[in-house]
Amino acid sequence: MAAARTPQDATGTGGFRGRREHREHGARERERDRVSGSGRVRNGPVRAIGRALRLPFTKTARGIRKATHAHGAGESGLGKLIELHAVNGAGDVMITVALASTVFFSVPTDEARGRVALYLAITMAPFTLLAPVIGPLLDRLPHGRRAAMSGAMLARALLALVLSGAVVTGSLQLYPAALGVLVASKAYGVVRSAVVPRLLPPGFSLVKANSRVTLGGLLATGVAAPIGAGLQALGPRYPLYGAFVIFVAGTFLSFSLPRKVDSAKGEDRALLAADEDHLHGPHRQPVKRPGLRTVGIAVTHALGANAALRWLSGFLTFFLAFLLREHPLTGQSAAVSLGMVAVAAGLGNALGTSVGAALRSRAPELIIVTVVAVVLGAAITAAVFFGAFLVACLAAVAGFSQALSKLSLDALIQRDVPELVRTSAFARSETLLQVSWVFGGAVGIAMPLNGALGLSIAAAVVALGWTTTARGLVGSARHGGKPRPRVA
């Protein structure tokens, strides 16, 4: 009979085996640490160099993300929309640089005027007919706003590739492709206007949110414009390649917006009418509930004043482009002269956007009346005492006033239009403003290159817009508007 093993024997044998396994495991760990440590030593300088090279980009990206997501914009999704609108602005300016160089700068002035007129006739005329249809059409797709924005980005990416071949060969494909870019850009703008109210952070006014989105687009445009000019120096198709890459990025970025932007909860369609008779007249079917409502007298008059300013913007864009090419600013080339006026307008626009955010929604009617009066005075002064400095000042004042007046219109829509139809009202108002810009550009092309005469016509149109809307806006401000509560 075998002797039984004592606990001491078991403990001794097991303890020896355990100590041996522990020593073997420790040896393996030390060997692994030695190998990985030598790897870290060898890769240390490489990683340090990599971090140093990435630092400017990562630090810039973190700074941009911090700015766009501040004050609750990150949690609400507004920060994502700001970034998407910056991508949109950068892509648009790339296409603008390529087309301007092809249609405008590449030929003598007389021929350029004919080519730009042809460009407007082939692209802007159909665009003017299509623009009023885009808003109502997109109203039928309230649950696909992210897809609509992504589709607008993808369409412009593909059309940029088509344009990259057309600008080199000079084929007629340039005109339908440019029209497609305009329509896609307009579709994006309409959807963006409808999306902003869904992404307001707590305590944010619509004016402040729109000013942030607009300012993001302006800053991106300012950064992308010199890059586009540098690519243009390599060849006319390279800015379009850049636009393709940017719009492809925007295609995917559109789906990073929150799902709530696709919600149509509590929404209906709006008509830009000033009284119930126009809204529910015999030409419309009666409604069972008050879904379609008047937008209010203040909104319609503010829209008229903004249309006059947008007309002026389109007019100055084309009229000054040809005028300064034929008669540059004193001591400057045509390109530098146009660049100076464009920078003045851009700075004015950025300043107006910043001031609008600071003023929030205080007395929007009086702000609109005041800025249109200021533009009218600047236009009259520039027409009477026509000169290089006054032209640049007029561009800056027009940019400032257009931005501030548009933000005030947004404030009125937020205040006076029920949320039930608010997004639809934004879409339709933006459509009307775009069409006004088109008509202004057409008049700027048709005008003779006489600075005093052209600016006199511009002053007359602004005066008409101001006199027909000022009384109604002042009366609305005097009676005051009661803000409507947000219901969704």
Secondary structure as GFF3:
##gff-version 3
##sequence-region A 1 488
A	DSSP	alpha_helix	7	68	.	.	.	ID=ss1
A	DSSP	three_ten_helix	70	72	.	.	.	ID=ss2
A	DSSP	alpha_helix	73	76	.	.	.	ID=ss3
A	DSSP	alpha_helix	78	100	.	.	.	ID=ss4
A	DSSP	pi_helix	101	105	.	.	.	ID=ss5
A	DSSP	alpha_helix	109	119	.	.	.	ID=ss6
A	DSSP	pi_helix	120	124	.	.	.	ID=ss7
A	DSSP	alpha_helix	125	139	.	.	.	ID=ss8
A	DSSP	three_ten_helix	142	144	.	.	.	ID=ss9
A	DSSP	alpha_helix	145	169	.	.	.	ID=ss10
A	DSSP	alpha_helix	174	195	.	.	.	ID=ss11
A	DSSP	three_ten_helix	196	199	.	.	.	ID=ss12
A	DSSP	alpha_helix	206	234	.	.	.	ID=ss13
A	DSSP	alpha_helix	238	253	.	.	.	ID=ss14
A	DSSP	three_ten_helix	254	256	.	.	.	ID=ss15
A	DSSP	three_ten_helix	259	262	.	.	.	ID=ss16
A	DSSP	alpha_helix	276	279	.	.	.	ID=ss17
A	DSSP	alpha_helix	297	326	.	.	.	ID=ss18
A	DSSP	alpha_helix	334	359	.	.	.	ID=ss19
A	DSSP	alpha_helix	364	384	.	.	.	ID=ss20
A	DSSP	alpha_helix	388	416	.	.	.	ID=ss21
A	DSSP	alpha_helix	419	446	.	.	.	ID=ss22
A	DSSP	alpha_helix	451	479	.	.	.	ID=ss23
###
